[in-house]
Amino acid sequence: MTFDITPTAAQHDLARRAHQFAEEVVRPVAADYDQRQEFPWPVLEEAATRGFYSPLFYRDLIGDPTGLSLPMFMEELFWGCAGIGLAVVMPALALSAIGQAASPEQMLQWAPECFGTPGDLKLAALAISEPEGGSDVRNLRTTARRDGDDWIIDGHKMWIGNGGIANVHVVNANVDPELGHKGQALFIVPGGTPGLDMVRKLDKLGCRASHTAELKFTGVRIPGDYLLGGAEKLEHKLAKAREAVEGGQHSGSATLGALEQTRPMVAAQALGITRAALEYATEYANNREAFGAPIIDNQGIAFPLADLATQLDAARLLTWRASWMAATGVRFERGEGSMSKLAATELAVRTTERAIQTMGGYGYIKDHPVEKWYRDAKLYTIFEGTSEIQRMVISNALGAAAGKPPLHVDLEPSGGPLNRYFGRGTPLRGRAADAALGAKDRVPEPIMQMAMKVLRPPRK
């Protein structure tokens, strides 16, 4: 199984088009939408026109076997603006949840309702977090109970992107609280359903162009076929969970596992903010003069930027590796998804803070975008699991994997049996090379040259 980070021609083109969209459409209006806290409908319309806002687009990105297309797109979009970026990609989170739980018929019904079409845009929301739960997905208190052929949902959700204004809400609720996280299911609640109320739109520190809300579900009645996966699949799942509880077995949370796979996407968003701030601070330091020279000539300015540039590349590699693992089905046994999010999101905060420091007083005022990026970056150490949660996941994984070799040793190799026995670094190859060198004076020159072409290191 090969981990190859060489972008394909299609991925290069995707990154180029995404960057062009971010530069030409997103950045010119980012400060205005941030200040007014208005939803960027015209930007979404342009995203849909360019093909960046549709279920098929995200299906293609998620289906990329290399895993690189989605983080590359995310980084470029969020280089433009994190708030607008969240508005553009928020329906994809709901679509991902639908894709994991829904029947094929439900997928066909609800996927188009998450995005709509150019000229008739629609929104989707993923409603999981609650005021009491936060990062603890096991502690959900929203309930769903059967009433004839229908389901009735009651509960309270918090920090819901597109909440209350979405055409489709994907809602996580307990159907059997005694089973804990194993007794949860996902439901479709269309916007405007009686009993679904938006308590308030949240007034956020950053990412203010995205809509985030507090929701209440009071006796929300939905048809039975709005249960994602259907009743038969739910009953089978609950029966297995009851058997596990009775047998004293412990199993991990499916929701936590899904989060581990989506965390590289959040990491990629943070990389976009980081890169924007680092580029801006570097350009400012090149152009700003003090004491007769550009301030980047001062090691106190240059060295922190050098460290951040190094950490940015390292965080990107962690993110690409985790995204590749998610795409190829390699198990996250050492918290690799959480590693990518922890590294990238903490770096975003450090980089935006350093950008402000580099620019001094100019960085602290709204004449420049670095103060906005600083406010935006802080969200990323909180949502999709706080940095503390990431450290907990990683440390637990370290304990569970104690004694195991690292991924590059443990992973099933590629290249077939010949590569296993005669590949670079194998004993057989080494003995063949020694024998060839020992016989160099007895072997005709043309034959020796052919042998050395096989054995020599590849040319760069």
C-alpha positions as CSV (number, residue, x, y, z in Angstrom):
1,M,0.0,0.0,0.0
2,T,1.7,3.2,-1.2
3,F,1.6,6.6,0.4
4,D,2.3,8.9,-2.5
5,I,2.0,12.7,-2.0
6,T,2.7,13.6,-5.7
7,P,-0.4,15.6,-6.7
8,T,-2.1,14.4,-10.0
9,A,-2.9,16.8,-12.8
10,A,-6.5,16.8,-11.7
11,Q,-5.5,17.7,-8.1
12,H,-3.2,20.5,-9.3
13,D,-6.1,21.9,-11.4
14,L,-8.5,21.6,-8.4
15,A,-6.0,23.5,-6.1
16,R,-5.5,26.2,-8.8
17,R,-9.3,26.7,-9.3
18,A,-9.9,26.7,-5.6
19,H,-7.2,29.3,-5.0
20,Q,-8.5,31.5,-7.8
21,F,-12.0,31.3,-6.3
22,A,-10.6,32.2,-2.9
23,E,-8.5,35.1,-4.2
24,E,-11.1,36.6,-6.6
25,V,-14.4,35.9,-4.9
26,V,-13.8,35.2,-1.2
27,R,-11.1,37.5,0.0
28,P,-12.5,40.8,-1.4
29,V,-15.7,40.4,0.7
30,A,-14.3,38.5,3.7
31,A,-13.9,41.6,6.0
32,D,-17.4,42.9,5.1
33,Y,-19.2,39.7,5.9
34,D,-17.2,39.2,9.1
35,Q,-18.1,42.7,10.3
36,R,-21.8,42.4,9.4
37,Q,-22.1,38.8,10.4
38,E,-24.2,38.1,7.4
39,F,-24.5,34.8,5.6
40,P,-22.6,35.0,2.3
41,W,-25.3,33.9,-0.1
42,P,-23.7,35.5,-3.2
43,V,-20.4,33.7,-2.5
44,L,-22.3,30.4,-2.2
45,E,-24.0,31.1,-5.5
46,E,-20.7,31.6,-7.2
47,A,-19.3,28.5,-5.6
48,A,-22.2,26.5,-7.0
49,T,-21.7,28.0,-10.4
50,R,-18.0,27.0,-10.3
51,G,-18.9,23.5,-9.2
52,F,-17.7,23.7,-5.6
53,Y,-21.2,23.5,-4.0
54,S,-22.9,20.2,-4.9
55,P,-23.2,16.7,-3.5
56,L,-21.4,15.2,-6.5
57,F,-18.4,17.5,-6.0
58,Y,-17.8,16.3,-2.4
59,R,-18.6,12.7,-3.3
60,D,-15.7,12.9,-5.9
61,L,-13.4,14.5,-3.3
62,I,-14.2,11.9,-0.7
63,G,-13.9,9.1,-3.3
64,D,-10.3,10.2,-4.3
65,P,-8.3,7.1,-3.4
66,T,-5.2,9.1,-2.6
67,G,-7.1,11.1,0.0
68,L,-5.4,14.4,-1.1
69,S,-8.1,16.2,-3.1
70,L,-10.2,17.2,-0.1
71,P,-7.4,18.6,2.1
72,M,-6.0,20.5,-0.9
73,F,-9.3,22.0,-1.6
74,M,-10.0,22.9,2.0
75,E,-6.6,24.6,2.5
76,E,-7.1,26.9,-0.5
77,L,-10.7,27.8,0.3
78,F,-9.9,28.6,4.0
79,W,-6.8,30.6,2.9
80,G,-9.5,32.9,1.5
81,C,-11.7,33.1,4.7
82,A,-12.6,30.6,7.4
83,G,-16.0,32.0,8.0
84,I,-17.1,32.0,4.4
85,G,-15.3,28.6,4.0
86,L,-17.4,27.1,6.7
87,A,-20.6,28.5,5.0
88,V,-19.5,26.8,1.8
89,V,-18.6,23.3,3.2
90,M,-21.1,23.0,6.1
91,P,-23.6,21.0,4.1
92,A,-20.8,18.5,3.3
93,L,-20.7,17.5,7.0
94,A,-24.4,16.7,7.0
95,L,-23.9,14.9,3.7
96,S,-21.1,12.8,5.2
97,A,-23.3,11.8,8.1
98,I,-26.2,10.9,5.7
99,G,-23.8,8.9,3.6
100,Q,-22.6,6.8,6.6
101,A,-26.1,6.0,7.9
102,A,-28.6,6.3,5.1
103,S,-30.0,3.7,2.8
104,P,-29.3,4.2,-0.9
105,E,-32.9,5.4,-1.4
106,Q,-32.5,8.0,1.5
107,M,-29.2,9.1,0.0
108,L,-30.8,9.8,-3.3
109,Q,-33.7,11.7,-1.6
110,W,-31.7,13.9,0.8
111,A,-28.3,14.5,-0.8
112,P,-29.8,17.0,-3.4
113,E,-31.7,18.8,-0.6
114,C,-28.4,19.6,1.2
115,F,-27.1,21.8,-1.6
116,G,-29.8,22.6,-4.1
117,T,-28.7,24.0,-7.5
118,P,-27.4,27.3,-8.8
119,G,-30.3,29.8,-8.5
120,D,-32.0,27.6,-6.0
121,L,-29.5,27.0,-3.2
122,K,-30.3,25.0,-0.2
123,L,-28.5,24.4,3.2
124,A,-27.9,21.4,5.5
125,A,-26.9,21.2,9.1
126,L,-25.4,18.5,11.3
127,A,-27.0,18.7,14.8
128,I,-24.9,16.7,17.3
129,S,-23.4,19.0,20.0
130,E,-25.5,19.9,23.1
131,P,-25.0,22.5,25.9
132,E,-24.2,19.8,28.4
133,G,-22.1,17.5,26.2
134,G,-19.7,19.6,24.2
135,S,-16.9,17.3,23.1
136,D,-18.5,14.4,24.9
137,V,-20.6,12.7,22.2
138,R,-21.6,10.0,24.6
139,N,-23.5,12.4,26.8
140,L,-26.2,13.4,24.4
141,R,-29.6,14.0,26.0
142,T,-31.8,14.6,22.9
143,T,-34.3,11.7,22.7
144,A,-36.4,10.2,19.9
145,R,-39.3,7.9,20.7
146,R,-41.7,6.0,18.5
147,D,-45.3,7.1,18.2
148,G,-47.1,4.8,15.8
149,D,-45.3,5.0,12.5
150,D,-43.7,8.4,13.4
151,W,-40.8,9.5,15.6
152,I,-41.0,12.3,18.1
153,I,-37.8,14.2,19.0
154,D,-37.2,16.3,22.1
155,G,-34.0,18.0,23.0
156,H,-31.6,20.9,22.9
157,K,-28.7,21.5,20.5
158,M,-25.9,24.0,20.6
159,W,-23.2,25.4,18.2
160,I,-25.0,24.0,15.1
161,G,-23.7,25.3,11.8
162,N,-26.7,26.4,9.6
163,G,-29.0,25.5,12.5
164,G,-32.5,26.8,12.0
165,I,-32.0,28.1,8.5
166,A,-31.1,24.8,6.9
167,N,-33.5,22.9,4.6
168,V,-32.2,19.6,6.1
169,H,-31.1,19.0,9.7
170,V,-29.4,15.7,10.4
171,V,-30.1,15.2,14.1
172,N,-28.4,12.7,16.5
173,A,-30.7,11.5,19.2
174,N,-31.0,8.8,21.8
175,V,-33.5,6.0,21.1
176,D,-32.4,3.8,24.0
177,P,-30.6,5.9,26.7
178,E,-29.7,2.8,28.7
179,L,-27.3,1.8,25.9
180,G,-25.4,5.1,26.0
181,H,-23.7,6.0,22.7
182,K,-24.7,2.7,21.2
183,G,-28.4,3.7,21.6
184,Q,-28.2,6.7,19.3
185,A,-29.5,7.2,15.8
186,L,-29.6,9.8,13.1
187,F,-32.8,11.5,11.9
188,I,-33.7,13.9,9.1
189,V,-35.6,17.0,10.4
190,P,-36.6,19.3,7.5
191,G,-36.4,23.1,8.1
192,G,-39.8,24.5,9.2
193,T,-41.0,21.3,10.9
194,P,-43.3,22.3,13.8
195,G,-41.4,22.2,17.1
196,L,-38.0,22.9,15.6
197,D,-37.1,26.4,16.9
198,M,-34.0,28.5,16.6
199,V,-33.4,29.9,20.1
200,R,-30.8,32.3,18.8
201,K,-28.1,32.9,16.3
202,L,-24.8,32.8,18.3
203,D,-22.6,36.0,18.4
204,K,-19.1,34.5,17.8
205,L,-15.6,35.7,18.3
206,G,-14.5,34.6,14.8
207,C,-15.7,32.8,11.6
208,R,-18.6,35.3,11.8
209,A,-19.7,34.9,8.2
210,S,-20.9,31.4,9.0
211,H,-24.3,30.9,10.7
212,T,-24.2,29.1,14.1
213,A,-27.2,28.6,16.2
214,E,-28.8,27.2,19.4
215,L,-31.8,24.9,18.6
216,K,-34.7,23.5,20.6
217,F,-36.7,20.4,19.6
218,T,-40.0,20.2,21.3
219,G,-42.3,17.4,20.3
220,V,-40.9,17.4,16.7
221,R,-42.9,14.8,14.8
222,I,-41.3,13.2,11.7
223,P,-42.3,10.3,9.5
224,G,-40.8,6.9,10.3
225,D,-38.8,6.8,7.1
226,Y,-36.8,9.9,8.2
227,L,-34.8,7.6,10.5
228,L,-31.6,7.2,8.5
229,G,-30.9,3.5,7.8
230,G,-34.4,2.4,8.6
231,A,-36.1,0.7,11.5
232,E,-34.8,-2.8,10.7
233,K,-31.1,-1.7,10.7
234,L,-31.7,0.2,13.9
235,E,-33.2,-2.8,15.6
236,H,-30.3,-5.0,14.6
237,K,-27.9,-2.4,15.9
238,L,-29.7,-2.1,19.2
239,A,-29.9,-5.9,19.7
240,K,-26.2,-6.2,19.2
241,A,-25.6,-3.4,21.6
242,R,-27.8,-5.1,24.3
243,E,-25.9,-8.4,23.8
244,A,-22.6,-6.5,24.3
245,V,-23.9,-4.8,27.5
246,E,-25.2,-8.1,28.9
247,G,-21.9,-9.8,28.1
248,G,-19.9,-7.0,29.7
249,Q,-18.2,-6.1,26.5
250,H,-16.9,-2.7,25.8
251,S,-16.8,-1.2,22.3
252,G,-15.8,2.2,21.0
253,S,-18.1,4.9,19.9
254,A,-19.0,4.9,16.2
255,T,-19.4,8.7,16.4
256,L,-15.9,9.0,17.8
257,G,-14.5,6.8,15.0
258,A,-16.2,9.0,12.4
259,L,-14.8,12.1,14.0
260,E,-11.3,10.7,13.9
261,Q,-11.7,10.3,10.1
262,T,-13.0,13.9,9.6
263,R,-10.4,15.6,11.8
264,P,-7.9,15.8,8.9
265,M,-10.4,18.0,7.1
266,V,-10.6,20.4,10.0
267,A,-6.8,20.3,10.1
268,A,-6.7,21.3,6.5
269,Q,-9.0,24.3,7.1
270,A,-6.6,25.4,9.9
271,L,-3.7,25.1,7.5
272,G,-5.4,27.6,5.2
273,I,-5.6,30.2,8.0
274,T,-2.0,29.5,9.0
275,R,-0.7,29.9,5.5
276,A,-2.6,33.1,4.9
277,A,-1.2,34.6,8.1
278,L,2.4,33.4,7.5
279,E,2.4,34.8,3.9
280,Y,1.0,38.1,5.0
281,A,3.5,38.5,7.9
282,T,6.4,37.5,5.7
283,E,5.5,40.0,3.0
284,Y,5.0,42.8,5.7
285,A,8.4,42.0,7.2
286,N,10.1,42.2,3.8
287,N,8.5,45.6,3.1
288,R,8.5,47.2,6.5
289,E,11.7,49.1,7.3
290,A,13.1,50.0,10.7
291,F,16.5,51.3,11.6
292,G,17.4,51.5,7.9
293,A,16.6,47.9,6.9
294,P,13.7,45.5,6.3
295,I,12.6,44.1,9.7
296,I,13.0,40.6,8.3
297,D,16.8,41.1,8.5
298,N,16.3,41.1,12.3
299,Q,16.6,37.5,13.6
300,G,14.0,38.2,16.2
301,I,11.5,38.6,13.3
302,A,12.9,36.1,10.8
303,F,13.6,33.1,13.1
304,P,10.0,32.7,14.5
305,L,8.7,32.9,10.9
306,A,11.2,30.2,9.9
307,D,10.0,28.0,12.7
308,L,6.4,28.5,11.7
309,A,7.1,27.7,8.1
310,T,8.8,24.5,9.1
311,Q,5.9,23.5,11.4
312,L,3.4,24.4,8.6
313,D,5.0,21.8,6.3
314,A,5.1,19.3,9.1
315,A,1.4,19.8,9.9
316,R,0.5,19.5,6.3
317,L,2.3,16.2,6.0
318,L,0.5,14.9,9.1
319,T,-2.8,16.0,7.6
320,W,-2.2,14.4,4.2
321,R,-1.1,11.2,5.9
322,A,-4.3,11.1,8.0
323,S,-6.4,11.9,5.0
324,W,-4.7,9.1,3.0
325,M,-5.4,6.7,5.8
326,A,-9.1,7.6,5.9
327,A,-9.3,7.2,2.1
328,T,-7.5,3.8,2.0
329,G,-9.0,2.3,5.1
330,V,-5.8,2.2,7.2
331,R,-6.8,2.0,10.8
332,F,-6.2,5.0,13.1
333,E,-4.4,3.0,15.7
334,R,-2.2,5.8,17.1
335,G,-4.5,8.7,16.9
336,E,-3.2,9.9,13.6
337,G,-6.3,11.9,12.8
338,S,-6.2,13.7,16.1
339,M,-2.4,14.3,15.6
340,S,-3.2,16.2,12.4
341,K,-5.9,18.3,14.0
342,L,-3.8,19.0,17.1
343,A,-0.7,20.1,15.2
344,A,-2.5,22.2,12.6
345,T,-5.0,24.0,14.8
346,E,-2.5,24.8,17.6
347,L,-0.2,26.1,14.8
348,A,-2.9,28.3,13.4
349,V,-3.2,30.1,16.7
350,R,0.5,30.5,17.1
351,T,1.0,31.7,13.6
352,T,-1.8,34.3,13.6
353,E,-0.6,35.6,17.0
354,R,3.0,35.9,15.6
355,A,1.6,37.7,12.5
356,I,0.0,40.3,14.8
357,Q,3.3,40.6,16.8
358,T,5.3,41.0,13.6
359,M,3.1,43.9,12.5
360,G,2.9,45.5,15.9
361,G,0.1,48.0,16.3
362,Y,-0.9,47.6,12.6
363,G,-1.6,43.9,13.3
364,Y,-4.0,44.8,16.2
365,I,-6.3,47.0,14.1
366,K,-8.8,46.1,11.3
367,D,-6.7,47.9,8.6
368,H,-5.1,44.5,8.1
369,P,-6.7,41.0,8.1
370,V,-4.4,39.4,10.6
371,E,-6.6,40.3,13.6
372,K,-9.5,38.5,11.9
373,W,-7.4,35.4,11.2
374,Y,-6.4,35.4,14.9
375,R,-10.1,35.4,15.9
376,D,-10.9,32.8,13.3
377,A,-8.0,30.5,14.3
378,K,-9.1,30.1,17.9
379,L,-12.2,28.2,16.9
380,Y,-10.1,25.4,15.5
381,T,-8.6,24.4,18.9
382,I,-12.2,24.0,20.2
383,F,-14.7,22.5,17.6
384,E,-14.6,18.9,16.4
385,G,-13.0,18.1,19.7
386,T,-10.8,20.5,21.7
387,S,-7.1,20.2,21.8
388,E,-7.4,18.6,25.2
389,I,-9.6,15.9,23.6
390,Q,-7.1,15.3,20.8
391,R,-4.3,14.8,23.4
392,M,-6.6,12.4,25.3
393,V,-7.3,10.4,22.1
394,I,-3.6,10.3,21.2
395,S,-2.4,9.3,24.7
396,N,-5.1,6.6,24.9
397,A,-4.0,5.3,21.5
398,L,-0.4,5.3,22.6
399,G,-1.3,3.1,25.5
400,A,-3.3,0.7,23.4
401,A,-0.5,0.5,20.8
402,A,2.3,0.0,23.3
403,G,5.0,-2.3,21.9
404,K,3.7,-2.0,18.3
405,P,6.1,-0.8,15.6
406,P,5.3,2.6,13.8
407,L,3.0,2.7,10.8
408,H,5.8,2.5,8.2
409,V,7.0,-0.7,9.7
410,D,3.7,-2.2,10.5
411,L,1.9,-1.4,7.2
412,E,1.5,-4.2,4.6
413,P,4.1,-3.4,1.9
414,S,3.4,-2.9,-1.8
415,G,5.4,-4.0,-4.8
416,G,4.7,-7.7,-4.8
417,P,7.0,-10.7,-3.8
418,L,9.9,-9.7,-6.0
419,N,10.2,-6.3,-4.2
420,R,10.0,-8.0,-0.8
421,Y,12.9,-10.3,-1.6
422,F,15.0,-8.2,-4.0
423,G,14.0,-4.6,-3.2
424,R,16.4,-2.0,-1.9
425,G,17.8,-2.8,1.5
426,T,17.1,-6.6,1.3
427,P,19.9,-9.1,2.2
428,L,19.5,-10.9,-1.2
429,R,20.1,-7.6,-3.1
430,G,23.1,-6.8,-0.9
431,R,24.7,-10.2,-1.6
432,A,24.1,-9.9,-5.3
433,A,25.8,-6.5,-5.3
434,D,28.8,-7.8,-3.4
435,A,29.1,-10.7,-5.8
436,A,28.9,-8.4,-8.8
437,L,31.6,-6.1,-7.4
438,G,33.8,-9.0,-6.5
439,A,33.6,-10.3,-10.1
440,K,34.1,-7.0,-11.8
441,D,37.5,-7.9,-13.2
442,R,36.3,-11.2,-14.6
443,V,33.0,-10.0,-16.2
444,P,32.9,-8.3,-19.7
445,E,32.3,-4.6,-19.4
446,P,28.9,-4.4,-21.2
447,I,27.5,-7.1,-18.8
448,M,28.9,-5.3,-15.8
449,Q,27.3,-2.0,-16.9
450,M,23.9,-3.7,-17.2
451,A,24.2,-5.2,-13.7
452,M,25.2,-1.9,-12.1
453,K,22.2,-0.2,-13.8
454,V,20.0,-2.5,-11.8
455,L,21.9,-2.3,-8.5
456,R,22.9,1.4,-8.4
457,P,20.7,4.0,-6.5
458,P,18.1,5.8,-8.6
459,R,19.2,9.1,-10.1
460,K,17.5,12.2,-8.8
